[in-house]
């Protein structure tokens, strides 16, 4: 049973001088609890597709269903979205940042403190609730952004290159934390990345897109023995480099 | 070792600060002493440029007969009300423009014209329309800062990183929620800095308004002193204006420090 269903998505951007087709006839299904990645050359529309799934804007044609419900703008609590940078609000404390989603959805305020506390403990930052974002390092801030996304208990997580602005060490640590946390909460997730290694290490399936216009080129299944491992351990596994080579060659062939 | 270096550094800072204060004080003393001496020895016309002692005598006289408090009170009241009204109305218009991009496109050229227009030139019309009284003076004080506030604050609203709004959009936030949680707090530093500009502008508006119509206030004292050729009175009023304008500016700066602290 598919959890996220993308059906014949077409999308074009219009500017004063031209109309540019960015996505052509994209259809894909993702199972509940599955972690998948979108990779592809720049301009393949993977971030656009993610925004459409998030309901940030509507596609020119086609439909997206999450858990049988059609996505539209202003859908609440269906999706959690993580951006390339943390975009924590500098004028709010960490706790207020984590609970901002709950506040927006006007859920009962009594439980906010408890939720924030539990989530901060989960991401390994139990004592920063009263601090301000500028007092935290980049990696810590992105962890708080993860907590903020999880606070509203979304049905699906959309990760738009959330590790790309981090240093390598923080990135590896955060990858492990994200996979571990999502497994614990049994969340479905879509990761957009330009890093093949990251896609292999974190996901169960990798969707490769080609550019101009963006089309779904190929889907790679990651072997089940790798899916069991943490992203860090996947990178050390002998099977890792074979898959890397396969995807790399395919990506190269797209030009 | 590090500790002694640090102490040296701190002492150096202290010393520098003391020098700055010293020179500031020297400038003040040189100004007033120079003014007094130049006027005593007749190098400048006593009748026109007065002298600190004469100004002081006038001040004492006006304070003791109770008229000065009235004039200062009236002008301060007008300026503060004009300042607050100008800033609030300007910000409200900016909010309306942000709310409706269509409206902001339509109004854009009119904002440019209104901004370029010297507002004090509207003085006579205001007085005719609103009557010669406090109301039209306050209106001057407000009018002079409304449009520039609108333009600066609206630009700040538009300059907020759209990714912050995107975060809230993914939670299904309404436009009003995005405004309240992101746009407004992110623009606070800009709004505060327009406050600083508006302090100065409101004084201009109110003083010009008083020139035109008032029978009370510091602007009136200046014009009256000019007409009866009592420049002691004119210079005293000027110094009082400088004093209170500085205090208002400092108050705004204190508010800024309190609000902007966590916005970095």
Interface residues (C-beta under 8 A of the other chain):
Chain A: X54 X56 X74 X75 X76 X77 X79 X80 X81 X83 X85 X87 X89 X90 X91 X100 X101 X103 X104 X105 X132 X134 X148 X152
Chain B: X161 X163 X164 X166 X167 X168 X169 X170 X171 X172 X173 X174 X177 X181 X182 X185 X186 X188 X262 X263 X264
